[in-house]
């Protein structure tokens, strides 16, 4: 897995409209790059909808949100249309980005082992360096604070970290 301060691997991948998006075209911008296993599944849908509902706040922070999965552009289009998503999704069908970012890993589920995407999020600085990393992301987690159960949204953790990074 990449570490904070590493140069972020360069990438080029088609988005949901089959338009190639390359990291070099985003130089000078903050990038929130999140990897997820599969379109149209419960956790991935929740995550994409959470990023969509916070899209304007990330725009205000001059940050581009890019979701990445091995699904193809056509499946991304269906996902976007079905859930009215406003974020960009990249099709990493050959899994090059997933491998470059270290998120294509051996997973275990119900006694079976297989290769898949480990849900992960990276913030890339305008200088092209890894500024923050979340591995094995829980999209929403419950936490007890002063006896009360509260829900922590991953998207809010990312937004708060981005604000903190920009303040420094």
VEXDREN-2710 file (C-alpha; in Angstrom, 1 decimal):
% VEXDREN-2710
k/r/px/py/pz
1/UNK/0.0/0.0/0.0
2/UNK/1.2/3.5/-0.7
3/UNK/2.2/5.7/2.1
4/UNK/1.7/9.4/2.9
5/UNK/4.4/11.4/1.1
6/UNK/4.8/8.9/-1.8
7/UNK/4.3/10.2/-5.3
8/UNK/0.9/9.1/-6.4
9/UNK/1.0/6.6/-9.3
10/UNK/0.0/8.2/-12.6
11/UNK/-3.2/7.0/-14.2
12/UNK/-5.3/7.2/-17.3
13/UNK/-8.7/5.5/-17.4
14/UNK/-12.0/5.9/-19.2
15/UNK/-14.9/7.5/-17.2
16/UNK/-18.5/6.6/-17.5
17/UNK/-18.8/8.4/-20.8
18/UNK/-15.7/6.7/-22.3
19/UNK/-13.7/9.9/-22.0
20/UNK/-10.1/9.2/-20.8
21/UNK/-9.3/10.9/-17.5
22/UNK/-5.5/11.2/-16.7
23/UNK/-3.8/12.3/-13.5
24/UNK/-1.7/14.7/-15.5
25/UNK/-4.8/16.6/-16.5
26/UNK/-5.6/17.2/-12.8
27/UNK/-2.2/18.6/-11.8
28/UNK/-2.6/21.4/-9.3
29/UNK/-5.9/20.0/-8.0
30/UNK/-6.7/18.0/-4.9
31/UNK/-8.0/14.6/-5.8
32/UNK/-10.1/12.3/-3.7
33/UNK/-9.5/8.9/-5.3
34/UNK/-11.6/6.1/-3.9
35/UNK/-11.6/2.5/-4.9
36/UNK/-14.6/0.3/-4.5
37/UNK/-15.4/-3.3/-5.5
38/UNK/-18.5/-3.2/-7.7
39/UNK/-21.2/-0.9/-9.1
40/UNK/-24.8/-1.4/-7.9
41/UNK/-24.0/-3.2/-4.7
42/UNK/-25.2/-1.9/-1.3
43/UNK/-22.0/-0.6/0.3
44/UNK/-20.7/0.8/-3.0
45/UNK/-24.1/2.5/-3.7
46/UNK/-24.1/4.1/-0.2
47/UNK/-20.5/5.3/-0.7
48/UNK/-21.2/6.8/-4.1
49/UNK/-24.4/8.5/-2.9
50/UNK/-22.6/9.9/0.1
51/UNK/-19.9/11.4/-2.1
52/UNK/-22.6/12.7/-4.5
53/UNK/-24.4/14.4/-1.6
54/UNK/-21.2/16.1/-0.6
55/UNK/-20.0/16.9/-4.1
56/UNK/-20.5/20.7/-3.8
57/UNK/-18.6/20.8/-0.6
58/UNK/-15.7/19.1/-2.2
59/UNK/-16.0/21.5/-5.2
60/UNK/-15.7/24.3/-2.7
61/UNK/-12.4/22.7/-1.5
62/UNK/-11.2/22.6/-5.1
63/UNK/-11.2/18.8/-5.0
64/UNK/-12.1/16.3/-7.7
65/UNK/-13.8/13.1/-6.6
66/UNK/-13.0/10.0/-8.7
67/UNK/-14.5/6.6/-7.9
68/UNK/-12.6/3.6/-9.4
69/UNK/-13.7/0.0/-9.9
70/UNK/-13.0/-2.8/-12.4
71/UNK/-16.5/-2.3/-13.9
72/UNK/-16.7/-1.1/-17.4
73/UNK/-18.0/2.4/-18.6
74/UNK/-21.4/1.1/-19.5
75/UNK/-22.0/-0.4/-16.1
76/UNK/-20.8/2.9/-14.5
77/UNK/-23.3/4.8/-16.7
78/UNK/-26.2/2.5/-15.4
79/UNK/-25.0/3.1/-11.8
80/UNK/-24.9/6.8/-12.3
81/UNK/-28.3/7.0/-14.0
82/UNK/-30.0/4.7/-11.5
83/UNK/-28.8/6.6/-8.4
84/UNK/-28.5/10.1/-10.0
85/UNK/-24.8/10.3/-9.1
86/UNK/-22.8/13.5/-9.8
87/UNK/-19.3/12.1/-9.4
88/UNK/-16.9/10.7/-12.0
89/UNK/-16.4/7.0/-12.1
90/UNK/-13.3/5.5/-13.7
91/UNK/-13.4/2.1/-15.4
92/UNK/-10.3/0.1/-14.4
93/UNK/-11.1/-3.1/-16.3
94/UNK/-7.5/-4.2/-16.5
95/UNK/-7.1/-3.5/-12.8
96/UNK/-3.9/-1.5/-13.4
97/UNK/-4.9/1.4/-11.2
98/UNK/-6.1/-1.1/-8.5
99/UNK/-2.7/-2.8/-8.6
100/UNK/-0.7/0.5/-8.8
101/UNK/-2.5/1.7/-5.7
102/UNK/-2.2/-1.6/-3.9
103/UNK/-5.9/-2.2/-3.5
104/UNK/-6.2/-5.4/-5.6
105/UNK/-5.7/-7.9/-2.9
106/UNK/-6.6/-11.4/-1.7
107/UNK/-9.9/-11.3/0.0
108/UNK/-11.8/-13.9/2.1
109/UNK/-15.6/-14.3/2.2
110/UNK/-17.6/-17.2/3.6
111/UNK/-14.5/-19.5/3.6
112/UNK/-13.6/-18.6/0.0
113/UNK/-10.5/-16.8/-1.1
114/UNK/-10.5/-14.6/-4.2
115/UNK/-8.8/-11.5/-5.6
116/UNK/-10.8/-8.3/-5.4
117/UNK/-10.8/-4.6/-4.6
118/UNK/-10.2/-3.6/-1.0
119/UNK/-12.3/-0.5/-0.4
120/UNK/-9.7/2.3/0.0
121/UNK/-9.5/6.1/-0.3
122/UNK/-6.6/8.3/-1.1
123/UNK/-6.3/12.1/-1.0
124/UNK/-3.7/13.3/-3.6
125/UNK/-2.2/16.7/-3.1
126/UNK/-1.9/19.3/-5.9
127/UNK/1.8/18.3/-6.1
128/UNK/0.8/14.7/-6.9
129/UNK/1.7/13.2/-3.6
130/UNK/-0.3/10.9/-1.4
131/UNK/-1.6/13.2/1.4
132/UNK/-4.0/10.7/3.2
133/UNK/-4.9/7.0/3.0
134/UNK/-7.8/5.0/4.3
135/UNK/-7.6/1.2/4.0
136/UNK/-10.4/-1.3/4.4
137/UNK/-12.9/1.5/4.5
138/UNK/-16.2/1.2/6.4
139/UNK/-18.6/3.5/4.5
140/UNK/-20.6/4.1/7.6
141/UNK/-19.6/2.9/11.1
142/UNK/-21.4/3.0/14.4
143/UNK/-19.6/4.5/17.3
144/UNK/-20.8/5.0/20.9
145/UNK/-20.1/8.5/22.3
146/UNK/-21.2/9.3/25.8
147/UNK/-23.6/6.4/25.8
148/UNK/-25.2/7.4/22.5
149/UNK/-24.7/5.5/19.2
150/UNK/-23.8/7.8/16.4
151/UNK/-23.1/7.0/12.7
152/UNK/-19.7/8.1/11.3
153/UNK/-19.7/8.7/7.6
154/UNK/-16.5/8.0/5.7
155/UNK/-17.2/10.9/3.4
156/UNK/-17.2/13.2/6.3
157/UNK/-13.8/11.8/7.6
158/UNK/-12.4/12.5/4.1
159/UNK/-13.8/16.0/3.9
160/UNK/-12.5/16.9/7.4
161/UNK/-9.0/15.5/6.5
162/UNK/-9.0/17.5/3.3
163/UNK/-9.9/20.7/5.2
164/UNK/-7.1/20.0/7.7
165/UNK/-4.6/19.4/4.9
166/UNK/-5.5/22.6/3.2
167/UNK/-5.3/24.6/6.4
168/UNK/-1.6/23.6/6.8
END
